[in-house]
C-alpha cells in the first residue's frame, strides 16, 4: 500500500513537471487551449516565437513542398523551433549572420525566400524576424489577445497576414483562395467558407497545421458579425 502510494506521488510529480515544460510550436505540441498560456503576458517590445515567428514561418515557409518536416527543401526544415535554429542557421543576437534572416532580403526573386512567385515578406515581417533574432532568438511564449479588438486594419488583417497569406496569395492560391487584402478576405466570407475553415469544423481546417487561438477566432467572428467593415 505504502509502495503504491509513493509510486503515485512520484508519478504525479513527473506528470506535473512535464506539464510545466512548454514545448516547441507545431503541429500540436503547444496547447490549443488559450488558458494554458494566459498567465504569460506579452511585453510590448518583445517579439515572441509562439505568437509571431512560428505562425510567420508556418504560413510562408514550412508548407508542403517547401520547408516542412517532410520536404525540408535543401535540408531546411522550418516546422519546429530546434530545426529552425539549426537548419535555418540562426545565430542568436546576430540577424545579419543568420541565413533565416538574410535570405528574406535578397533582391533576386529566385534567390529570395519565399521565392517567386510568392511575394517577399513585408517590411514589417522582416523587421519582426530581425528583432526576434537580435533579442536572442528564444523559444519564448506569451499570450495576449484583446477580445474586444476587431478593427480590420489593426487587428484582423495582421491575424490573416501572419497565419494565412503565405499560402493564399497570387503566387500560391491554395484552393483558389487569396487572402492578401480587404476585398479578397471578404470574398472568402461568402457561404461561411473562411468561418468554417478557422473553426476547424471538418473537411478543411485552416491553418492546416494548428488551430488559431480561440480569442483570435472570436476577433474574426466579431468583425464579421459587426458587418465586416473596412475600418
Ligand atoms: C500551409 C498553407 C496554408 C495556410 C497557412 C492556410 N491555408 Fe487555407 N488552404 C490551403 C490549401 C492547400 C487549401 C486547399 C485545400 C483543399 O482544397 O483541399 C486551402 C483552402 C482554404 C479555403 C477554401 C476552403 C473551401 O471551402 O474550399 C479557405 C477559405 C482557406 N483556406 C482559408 C484560410 C485561412 C483563413 C487561413 C489562416 C487562418 C489559411 N487558410 C491558412 C493552405 C493553407
Boltz pocket constraint, residues with backbone or C-beta under 6 A from the ligand:
constraints:
  - pocket:
      binder: B
      contacts: [[A, 58], [A, 59], [A, 62], [A, 63], [A, 64], [A, 159], [A, 160], [A, 163], [A, 164], [A, 165], [A, 166], [A, 167], [A, 168], [A, 174], [A, 175], [A, 176], [A, 177], [A, 179], [A, 188], [A, 193], [A, 194], [A, 197], [A, 198], [A, 204], [A, 206], [A, 207], [A, 208], [A, 212]]
      max_distance: 6.0
